[in-house]
Amino acid sequence: MAETLDSARHRKGRRILWAHTEWSMPGIRSAQLEADLLSALDRGEISILYQPQYSVDGADLLGAEALARWDHPTLGRVGGATLFAIAERADHVAQLSRHIAAKALAGAREWPDSLRLSLNVTPADLAAPSFAIELLSLIRKSGFAADRLTLEITEQVLIGDLDLAKTTLETLKASGVKIALDDFGAGFCNFRYLKILPLDYLKLDRAMIDGIGDDTRDLAVLQGIVAMAKALGLEVIAEGIECEKQRALIAAEGCHSFQGYFAAGPMTQKEFVRLAEA
């Protein structure tokens, strides 16, 4: 039986646990998957999809979050969470992360200048003292403006060396890169991060959004978080917006922007460019 990704991450002593049954194909060993991943980087099997992000009223396209997918020749399409779980076991996370960043930046170079790109940062990224220098080098080579890039970090990424993370993010922010604390509400909500880190955005996990249309307590929590973010000078991005009622509520409460299937799901580079040009 497939396990959720969160439970799989906390299991010990096994090479890999599948987060979804469609990927748990018989005869595919984790060692083979790890070897396949290394070859996939050379064969171009790792693709980038972009999920559009909109102004809270839905009128303006603001940019997109880059999402990695692995088009495995046997398994088919493997999502980003499972892809990075495999890379972590194979010790290829840093290589995969740089590969994704380079591809996403190259694609975003074709976008209109008004649009932003959001990239996810891994624990391996922030644990590397050279990460800021290497990323800024990638940005320069891509031709994409650093001040149009947002890095999304999660609490899980920050559990290690918080002082190193702070220094790295301050270096990147000094070059114009914006910083978002991602998946807020999905973990322990360590408010110390809000005080210490050079943040620009607070990105709410969909768990903080799901019940706001039906549960007054969920709405009250949203109101409290938005008020706190405003007091700290942070703009709030809502993730996982699935219906007009949710969009209207986050707009009324003062969120800055949103993404979710209500507006658009992940799409290819060509589809996103057509959307932007429309």
C-alpha positions in Angstrom: 0.0 0.0 0.0 1.3 3.5 -0.8 2.1 5.8 2.0 1.9 9.6 2.1 5.1 11.4 1.4 5.2 12.9 5.0 5.0 9.5 6.6 7.5 8.0 4.2 10.1 10.7 5.0 10.1 9.7 8.6 10.4 5.9 8.1 13.9 4.5 8.7 15.8 1.6 7.1 14.2 1.5 3.6 15.6 2.9 0.4 12.4 4.4 -0.9 8.7 4.4 -0.1 6.2 5.2 -2.8 3.8 8.1 -2.2 1.3 7.0 -4.8 0.2 3.6 -6.1 0.5 4.6 -9.7 4.3 4.7 -9.3 4.7 1.5 -7.3 5.4 -0.7 -10.3 6.7 -4.3 -9.7 10.3 -5.0 -10.6 11.5 -1.4 -10.2 14.2 -1.4 -7.5 15.2 1.8 -5.7 18.8 1.3 -6.7 17.7 1.2 -10.4 15.7 4.4 -9.9 18.7 6.2 -8.4 20.8 5.1 -11.4 18.1 6.2 -13.8 17.9 9.6 -12.2 21.6 10.3 -12.9 21.1 9.4 -16.5 17.9 11.3 -16.7 19.7 14.6 -16.1 21.8 13.9 -19.2 18.9 12.7 -21.3 16.7 15.7 -20.6 13.9 13.7 -18.9 13.5 16.2 -16.1 11.0 18.8 -17.3 9.8 22.0 -15.8 6.1 23.0 -15.5 5.0 26.4 -14.4 2.0 27.1 -12.1 0.7 30.6 -12.7 0.4 33.1 -9.8 -2.2 35.9 -10.0 -3.1 39.1 -8.2 -5.7 38.5 -5.5 -8.5 39.8 -7.7 -7.5 37.4 -10.5 -7.0 40.2 -13.0 -3.2 40.2 -13.3 -0.8 37.4 -14.1 2.2 38.0 -11.8 4.4 35.1 -12.6 4.7 31.4 -11.9 6.2 28.8 -9.6 8.6 26.3 -11.3 7.7 22.6 -10.6 9.9 19.7 -11.6 8.6 16.5 -13.2 10.5 13.4 -14.3 9.3 11.8 -17.5 10.6 8.3 -16.7 10.6 6.0 -19.7 9.0 3.2 -17.7 7.1 4.8 -14.8 5.8 7.7 -16.7 5.5 11.1 -15.1 6.9 11.3 -11.5 6.1 14.4 -9.4 8.5 16.7 -7.8 8.2 15.4 -4.2 9.0 11.8 -5.2 11.7 13.0 -7.6 13.5 14.7 -4.8 13.0 11.8 -2.4 14.8 9.6 -4.9 17.5 12.2 -5.4 18.0 12.4 -1.7 18.6 8.7 -1.4 21.0 8.8 -4.3 22.8 11.9 -3.0 22.0 13.8 -6.2 19.9 16.6 -4.6 22.4 19.4 -5.3 22.9 18.3 -8.9 19.2 18.0 -9.5 18.5 21.3 -7.8 21.0 23.2 -10.0 19.7 21.4 -13.1 16.1 22.5 -12.3 17.1 26.1 -11.5 19.1 26.4 -14.8 16.2 25.1 -16.9 13.6 27.2 -15.1 15.6 30.4 -15.5 16.3 29.7 -19.1 12.6 29.2 -19.8 11.6 32.3 -17.8 14.0 34.4 -19.9 11.4 34.4 -22.6 8.6 35.8 -20.4 7.5 39.4 -20.4 9.6 41.6 -18.1 6.7 42.1 -15.7 6.5 38.4 -14.7 8.3 36.8 -11.8 9.7 33.3 -11.4 9.5 31.3 -8.1 12.0 28.5 -7.4 11.9 26.1 -4.5 15.0 25.7 -2.3 16.1 22.4 -0.8 17.8 21.6 2.5 20.9 20.6 0.5 20.9 24.0 -1.1 20.9 26.0 2.1 23.4 23.6 3.7 26.0 24.5 1.1 28.1 27.6 1.9 28.6 28.2 -1.8 24.9 28.1 -2.7 24.4 31.9 -3.0 27.4 32.3 -5.2 26.5 29.4 -7.4 22.9 30.5 -7.8 23.8 34.1 -8.6 26.2 32.7 -11.3 23.3 30.7 -12.8 21.1 33.8 -12.8 23.8 35.9 -14.6 24.4 33.1 -17.2 20.6 32.8 -17.8 20.1 36.5 -18.5 17.1 36.5 -16.2 17.0 39.5 -13.8 17.7 38.6 -10.2 15.1 41.1 -9.0 12.4 39.0 -10.8 13.3 35.8 -8.9 11.6 34.6 -5.7 13.1 31.7 -3.7 10.6 29.7 -1.7 11.9 28.0 1.4 10.0 25.7 3.8 10.5 25.2 7.5 11.9 21.8 6.8 14.7 23.4 4.8 15.5 25.7 7.8 15.8 23.0 10.5 19.5 22.7 10.1 21.9 25.7 10.4 19.6 28.7 10.7 22.6 31.1 10.9 24.0 29.8 7.7 20.5 30.0 6.1 20.2 33.6 7.2 23.6 34.6 5.8 22.9 32.9 2.5 19.5 34.5 2.1 20.8 37.9 3.0 23.4 37.6 0.3 20.8 36.7 -2.3 18.4 39.4 -1.1 21.2 42.0 -1.5 21.3 41.0 -5.2 17.6 41.7 -5.6 16.2 38.1 -5.0 13.0 38.0 -3.0 12.4 35.4 -0.3 9.2 33.6 0.6 8.5 31.3 3.5 6.6 28.5 1.8 4.0 26.0 3.1 3.3 28.2 6.2 0.8 26.3 8.3 1.8 22.8 7.2 4.5 22.4 9.8 5.2 23.8 13.3 4.9 27.5 12.2 8.1 28.5 13.9 7.6 32.3 14.3 11.3 32.8 15.1 11.9 32.4 11.4 9.7 35.4 10.7 11.9 37.5 13.0 15.3 36.3 11.9 15.1 35.7 8.2 15.1 38.4 5.5 11.6 37.5 4.2 9.4 39.3 1.7 6.5 36.9 1.4 4.6 34.5 3.6 3.1 31.7 1.4 0.2 29.9 3.0 -0.1 26.1 2.7 -3.4 24.9 1.2 -4.2 23.4 4.6 -4.7 27.0 5.8 -7.1 27.7 3.0 -9.3 24.6 2.6 -11.8 25.3 5.4 -12.0 29.1 5.3 -15.3 29.1 3.4 -17.1 26.8 5.9 -15.4 27.1 9.3 -15.3 30.4 11.2 -12.2 29.2 13.1 -10.3 28.5 9.9 -11.2 32.0 8.7 -10.1 33.5 12.0 -6.7 31.8 11.8 -6.3 33.3 8.3 -7.2 36.7 9.5 -4.7 36.5 12.3 -1.9 35.3 10.0 -2.6 38.1 7.5 -2.6 40.7 10.3 0.7 39.4 11.6 2.3 39.4 8.2 1.2 43.0 7.5 2.7 44.0 10.9 6.0 42.5 9.8 5.8 44.1 6.3 5.3 40.8 4.5 2.9 40.1 1.6 0.8 37.0 1.8 0.5 34.5 -1.0 -2.3 31.9 -0.8 -1.7 28.5 -2.3 -4.3 25.9 -3.3 -7.2 28.2 -4.2 -9.8 25.9 -5.7 -13.0 28.0 -6.0 -14.3 31.5 -6.3 -15.5 31.6 -2.7 -11.9 31.0 -1.5 -10.5 33.6 -3.8 -13.1 36.2 -2.7 -12.3 35.5 1.0 -8.5 35.8 0.7 -9.1 39.1 -1.3 -11.3 40.4 1.4 -8.8 39.5 4.1 -5.9 41.3 2.4 -3.8 38.6 0.8 -1.5 39.8 -2.0 -1.7 37.0 -4.6 -2.6 33.3 -5.1 -2.1 30.2 -7.1 -4.3 27.1 -7.5 -6.5 25.2 -9.9 -9.2 27.7 -9.7 -7.1 30.0 -11.9 -4.7 27.5 -13.6 -2.9 24.3 -13.0 0.8 23.6 -13.9 1.6 24.0 -17.6 4.5 23.8 -20.0 6.7 26.7 -20.9 5.0 27.1 -24.3 1.5 27.1 -22.6 2.6 29.6 -20.0 4.1 32.0 -22.7 0.8 31.8 -24.6 -1.1 32.6 -21.4 1.2 35.6 -20.7 0.8 36.9 -24.2 -3.0 36.6 -24.1 
